[in-house]
Amino acid sequence: MNDKTGKVFNGWLGLTSEERRDFQNAIRDFIDATDSRKTEIRESLRKSATKMETGPLGGRCPCCGR
């Protein structure tokens, strides 16, 4: 497993069972989406990233553990 994959998997392990289910559904929906829908999903995530906790602020990153 490469470093990026390991970081994502480590983040997934930190989710609750409900959050894991939501994540898996989102991945499945993305895989099954048309190319234009995939573009919409990427754009939506890019815009919402400014609202997400994307790194440590006085603590450890909840996704990668750093």
For each residue, the residues with C-beta under 8 A, 3 or more apart:
1: 5 6 9
2: 5 6
3: 6 7
4: 7 8
5: 1 2 8 9
6: 1 2 3 9 10
7: 3 4 10 11 63 64
8: 4 5 11 12 63
9: 1 5 6 12 13
10: 6 7 13 14 63 64 65
11: 7 8 14 15 62 63 64
12: 8 9 15 20 23
13: 9 10
14: 10 11 62 63
15: 11 12 19 20 23
16: 19 20
17: 20 21
18: 21 22
19: 15 16 22 23
20: 12 15 16 17 23 24
21: 17 18 24 25
22: 18 19 25 26
23: 12 15 19 20 26 27
24: 20 21 27 28
25: 21 22 28 29
26: 22 23 29 30
27: 23 24 30 31
28: 24 25 31 32
29: 25 26 32 33 41
30: 26 27 33 38 41
31: 27 28
32: 28 29
33: 29 30 37 38 41
34: 37 38
35: 38 39
36: 39 40
37: 33 34 40 41
38: 30 33 34 35 41 42
39: 35 36 42 43
40: 36 37 43 44
41: 29 30 33 37 38 44 45
42: 38 39 45 46
43: 39 40 46 47
44: 40 41 47 48
45: 41 42 48 49
46: 42 43 49
47: 43 44 50
48: 44 45 51 52
49: 45 46 52 54
50: 47
51: 48
52: 48 49
53: 62
54: 49
55: 61
56: 59 60 61 66
57:
58:
59: 56
60: 56 65 66
61: 55 56 64 65 66
62: 11 14 53
63: 7 8 10 11 14
64: 7 10 11 61
65: 10 60 61
66: 56 60 61
